């Protein structure tokens, strides 16, 4: 490939662009290198623009340093075939003005990552719900602008969702979570971590509406108690992992049911915790058998 970068040699650019170069060669190069190739010649610039217009996956983290606002808009302005969009390192400048046009022209998106994009608004989630009916995976972690109305729109229009990350979406309460899981019963993975408004009502609704659930993160959900964990154990036979660290009202009496089924938990059994604590306090490591 490096021997063919000079257009005058007529090697690389003589290959069919749409049939060979774009789908079989350029797709194996890092995005950062592809953007650099635009500087070689006008022909290479046209080739890379064609690639960008036909790109199925865009991950902003592949561009270092962080991608500028104007460059981001230019890169995706002609693309209407995106399937995966990850914008986790654009949080300093990404607003509805940059995101909504891209969402509006890409109706095949099935995976969107917006973690930490704090300058967006509820209109971004409404646009996603209206434009992306095939959405399967969505991360809105630390997006505090997500509210119950925008989540309701998502639930009404994206019923094929399988994984949703709502970590630290602090406006959401039990009612909003309940509506989401009632409409999106295919959910396999859900994170509600760091949300003190989420309690037993939401967890019980999740359990009864999502029989395919495999992963649930309730870290820091202080209102969750034992009763809802027991309901979760009863209604979610496919559950593989549960995070309840810092859920002070969840005790081993409910977790033991899941533990006996081999569900991965992020808190150790009481005896294990006590022995580790004792080891840390008095330094009896050689004398303590942690397998007891």
Secondary structure by P-SEA (a helix, b strand, c coil): ccccccccccccccccccccccccccccccaaaaaaaccccaaaaaaaaaaaaaccccccccccccccaaaaaaaccccccccbbbcccccccccccccaaaaaacccccbbbbcccccccaaaaaaaaaccccccbbbbcccccccaaaaaaaaaccccccbbbbcccccccaaaaaaaaaacccccbbbbcccccccaaaaaaaaaccccccbbbbcccccccaaaaaaaaaccccccccccccccccccaaaaaaaaaccccccccaaaaaaaaaaaaccccccccccc
